[in-house]
Amino acid sequence: MRAFVFPGQGSQKVGMGVELAAASRAAREVFEEVDEALGLKLSGIMAEGPEDQLTLTENAQPAIMANAIATLRVLEAEFGVKLTEAGSCVAGHSLGEYTALCAVGAFDLSTTARLLKLRGSAMQAAVPVGEGSMAALLGADIEKATALAQAAAEGEVCEVANDNDPAQVVISGHKGAIERAVALVKEHGIKRGVLLPVSAPFHCSLMQPAADRMAEALSENSPGALALPLYANVTASKVTDPAEEQSLLVQQVTGRVRWRESVAAMHSDGVGLFVELGGKVLSPMIRKIAGEAQTTSLITMEDLEGFASSI
């Protein structure tokens, strides 16, 4: 069984999608549709920068999605590999869950782009700049990270945001609490704490205003039928019901990204190959979680051709 997986924020880089757009009309059409949906030449920012514009959350989120969907459309149009025939399920890391839903037809491309731009701007607006922070805990499992977060909170928000793999957990919350946590890592048997260069404290309870905005937006743009099951971030389990997924997308804004558990669940359900579209960030995590499973990252035309010829 194959799972198609989609990366989250941090996988953006200037020049993304340029090779695909030059090689395939299918990719160009994706970028043109996203530009039109947003009323913004996002494809230009993706291709040429400036980098500080691309890393803005409200631009990074639709850009990462557009790049992954362009990769998928090229795979389908140029190499005849259909996701619904080649895959058994899908999943995405944080914003990648929206990409996954677009890939299985629950959202159309324009709607996905607009939802992600709104999600990015709502998440940015939820907490004033400088008040929140995030840190990656390296050499930490979920138990150690949870204990550290509780010890560092001191009445402020300090919560596990991403359970990425057996040795990497991300915490999120008030700046002071996150800095206290980083200072306390050795006392909790954690190798290192690294403050992340993010503009807001994602996936924690401080994001509630953004969750409220997404609840409103998703009530007007609810997902349709999913052509393949999706493993949701907040439950780490299989979802096929659009109404359930709509609720989970709202919960996802403040909830933990249970990526380690999601990958483990897919693997135990029979997935032997994880195919990452448009990035190379999830594959190393997947190898740490499900060592016997194979991974492949599809970014270039060469990658796509190799994958197509292997199935």
N, C-alpha and C positions, 0 to 999 in steps of 0.2 A: 504493500500500500504506500501511496505517496501523499504527503501533505505539502501544500503550497503555503509559504509563510511570507509575511510582509513586514519590513523594518519600520522602526519608529524614529522619533526625533533624535538628531545627532548623526544620522547617516547622510545628511545633505552635504553637497560640496559643489563649488562653482565648476561648471563644465558638465554637470550631470545631464544625461539625455542627449548630448550633442551628437555623439556617434550614431545613436539610434535614429535621431531625426534626419541625419544626413543620408542614412542607408535605407530608410523605410517611410513610405507615405503613411503607414498605419501609426507610427510614432508621431509624425508631424500633426496628424489629425487630432490625436489626444492633446498635445500641447496647445493647439489652436482652440479646441473646445474649452479647455480649462481657462485660457486667457479670456475668452469671450464670457464665460460664466462669471468670472471675477471682475471683469472690466479692468483688467490689469495685465500688462505684458510680463506675466510671471516667467514665461519661457525665456525671455531675455535676461532676467535676473538669474535664472538657473544656469544659463549658458555663459554669461559674462560677468555676473556679480552686479554691484559690489557685494563682498561676502557678508558685510554687516546687514545688508538688506535681506539676503537669503536666510540668514540665521534668525531673523525676527520670527517669533513663533507663528504669527498669522500667515507668513509666507512659507516658512519651512514645512509646515504641516501639509498644505496642498501640494507643495513642490515634490515632497517625498512620495506622496500618493501618485501624482501625475507620472513621475519617473517609473514607478513600479507598474502602473497600469499600461504605460507605453511599452514596457518590456513584455508584458503579457500579450498585448495586442500584436506586437511583432512576432512573438512566438506562434500565435494563432494564424496570423495572416501570411507570414513568409515561410513558416515551417510546418504548418498544418497540425500543430499540437493544440488541442482544445483542453482547457483547464478542467472542464466538467467531465471529460472522458479520461484524461491522464491522471487526475487527482481523486483522492477519496475524501479529503476534508481541507479546510483552510484555517489559518489563524494569523493574527497580526499583533505586534507589540505596540500597545497604546494606540496612537493614531493609526497604526497599521491595521487595527481591527476594522476601521472604516474602509481602508483599501481592500481588505479581504471581502467585505460586504459588497463593494463595487465589483470585485472580480467574480462574485457568484450571483450578480444581477439583482441584489436586494436594493441597491441605490444605483441610479444612473450616474454617469461621470460628472455632469454639471452639478447635480445635487451634492455629490460627495465633495467636490471642490468647495462649494459654498458652505457646506456644513463644517468643513475643516478650517476654513478661513475664520468663520464665526467662533469655532471652538478655540482656535489659537488666540484671537483677540479677547475672548471672554476669559480665558485662563490668564492672559497677561493682565487684564483689568481687575481681576479678583483680589489681588494683593498689591499694594503700592510697591514700586521698585525699591529694593533695599531692605524690605521687611521680611522677606522669605529667603530660603536657601535650600539646597539639596547637597547631599554628599554620598559618594560611593564608598561602601565598606568592603575592602578587599580582604579575602581570607575570613569572611564572615558567613555563617549559615543563618537561617531565619531565626533560630532560637537566640543566638548571640546578638543579632541585630535588634531583635525585639526587646531584649533585656537592656541593651545599651540605650535604645530610644526612650524607654521608660525612665531610666536613671537620669538622662540628660534633660528631660522635659521641664521639670521644675515649674509646673503650672502653665507652660507654653505648649504649643503643638510640636511634637516630634514623633513622626510615624514612619513605618515602613511603607515605601512607595512602590518599589519594584523588587520582587524576588526573582532575580534574573537567572542565576544558576547556583550550584552548590557552594560556591565560594565568592559570590558577588551579590550584595544586597544594597539597594539605594534607599536612603532615608530623606524625608522632606518635612519642612515645617518652618517655624520662626527662626530667623537668622541666628539669634543668640543660642537657641536650643541646639541647632545643628552644629554650631561652633563648639559648644560644650561637648557634644557627642564625639566630634573629631578628636578633641583633647583627651577623651576618656577611653579611646579604642584599646590601648594596650591593657588597661585594667580589666577589659572584658574578653581578653584573649583573641582580639582581632588584629590582623597584621597591620592594616593601614586604613586611614580615612582620608578621602580626597574630596575637597569642596568642588562642586561641579559649576562650570560657567553657564548657568541657566538664569533666565530673567524672572522666573517665578517658581514657587514651591509646588510642583505638580503632584497629582495623586495623593493629596492629603486633605484633611477636613477644611483647611483654609480655602480650598477651591469651591466651596459650596455655592457662592454666587455664580460661578461659571456653570456648575451643574444645573442650577435653576434656569439659566439661559438656554442650555442645551435641551432641557426638558421641553421648553416652549418650542424651540426650533424643530425638535424631533416629533412633536405632536402635529406639526404642520407638514413635515416631510418624513413620514414614518416608513420604515423599511418594508419592502415587499418580500416575496418568497425567495428563499435561499436555494440555489441550485445544488449546493453541497453543504453538509453540516459545518458549522463553525465552532471552534473551541474558544469560549469567551474569556477575556482577561480576568474578570472579577470572580468567576466561579471555577475556572480551569476545567470546565466540562462542556460537553457537546450541546449546541443549541441548533434547533431547526425552526423554531416558532418565531416569526417576525415580531410579534407583540412582546414576547419575552426578551428578545434581543434589544428592542427599543428601550425597555426599562434598564437593561444591563449597560447600555451605552451612557445613560444618565449616571448610573452608579459608578461607572468607570472613571469619571472626572475626579471624584474624591477617593475612589477605591484603589486598592492595591493591584498592581499588574502582577498576576500570579503566573509568570512566564515559565518558571521551573516546573511547576505543577502541571501547566498546560502541555508542555512538551512531554513530560512523563506520562500524562494521560493518553496523548496521541500514540506514543510509542507502545504503551501497554495494550492499546486497542488495535495494534497491528501495523502501525506506520513504520516502515523500514527505511524510507528515503524522505528527507526534508529538502524541499526546493525553495530557496530564498530568491525572491524576485526583486531586482533593483538595489541590492545592497549586499554587504559581507559582514554585517554586525551580529546577526542572529546565529549564524552557522557555528562560530566558536562556542557560544553558550550551549547550543544544542549538543555539540560533541561532549561537553562536560556533563550534561544531564543524561543523555542516552548514548553512551559510548559505542554501543554495537550498531547504532543507526548510521546510515550514510547521509552526508549533506552535500549540496551543491549550490553555488551562488551564480545566478544568471544576471549579468550586467551588460556584456558586450555581444555583438553579433556572433562572434566566435563561440562564446559561451552557449548562446541559444542554439547554434548549429550543432555543437557537440552534444547538447542535451537531447535535441530532437532526433539525432541519429542513434542515440542510445536506447530509445524506447520503441 
